[in-house]
């Protein structure tokens, strides 16, 4: 059971804040059944013909598209997942005018599915795909349909390759998304860090732009920001945020 005293303290901080930003990672979606990368059961600790870091690289995508998409459909683009209490509460906070943005390292689109409007997806989204030749965009349902029809490596009508709009290893973050996230964090009076180990850069470095009053970390394992935080909670994030009242 979540620490009620710490949740009460979190509630006080939320009540006193007007420009909250949430910075989240894989731990936000694990309660929805999405595997994370670095836990004992995460993707990096499972066995494939190639290490996940290799498969999820730009070079591997270019030279081994069949193998890339086998892994992508099997482990990354999960069908039937739904937002959990954390996603839903953040959307409620935004609707109430308390939360100004979600900055996420996740690519599953669950924040938007829960109703969040201002979401900076630092690493892209599995729900968007584009042709590397003509730039035409396709949604997730399109490439799933192609897979079901036997076309494992999707191609555009122009003949170009369709690539998921996700940031692979060896690729840089989208500049506009980065600037939006940094601006939101720098203007926040409260920053909640949740479900992230804060070891992936440059994303984790965005925390340095926060100059507000309340810094909160909600994560099952220790992070590099625990010492700086005003409040550290090591309970499941869905349970913690689910107990908050929006007022």
Buried (B, 14 or more C-beta within 10 A) or exposed (E): EBEEEBBEBBBEBBEEBEBBBBBBBBBBBBBBEBBBBBBEEBBEEEEBEBBBEBBBBEEBBBEBBEBBBBBBBEBBBBEEBEBBBBBBBBBBBBEEEBBBBBBBBBBBBBBBBBBBEBBBBBBBBBBBBBBEEEEEEBEBEEBBEBBEEEEBBBEBEEEBBBBBBBBBBEEEBBEEBBEBBBEBBBBBBBBBBBBBBBEBEEBBEBBEBBEBBBBBBBBBEEBEBBEEBBBBBBBBBBBBBBBBEBE
